[in-house]
Amino acid sequence: MTTEPTPRLSGVAGVVLTIRFLTELALLAGLAVAGAHLGDGVALAIVDAVLLPVAAAAVWGLFVAPRARRRLPEPARFLVEFVLFAAAGVVLALVGWLVAGLVLAVVGIGVAALTRRFAKDG
């Protein structure tokens, strides 16, 4: 067991990374809501509500996360984030949550871009 201190987030980078984490959670929640509205019947709605966020989390964990074994270099990593947030926005819009989809896509992509500017390896 290591006792290495955890780095503290401070300043603009800390704020950006905190908001980034919140947008990641919103991405998963948005996909769950959209998935729940996609399925015909309760069973399929539950399956979709689970599978969509799990698939997004798997892609994020494999290619975007700071500790990912196969973390993509820039700009490919930004492109993956862009596609995930844009796809979530489109799916939300398709199930009737247009404003939520637009907000999620715009804020998620914007925060992803801000992360590159203020928190280089976030």
Buried (B, 14 or more C-beta within 10 A) or exposed (E): EEEEEEEEEEEEBBBBBEBBEEBBEBBBBBBBBBBBBBBEEEEEBEBBBBBBBBEBBEBBBBBBBEEEEEBBEEEEBBEBBBEBBBBBBEBBBEBEBEEBBBBBBEBBBEBBEBBBEBBEEB
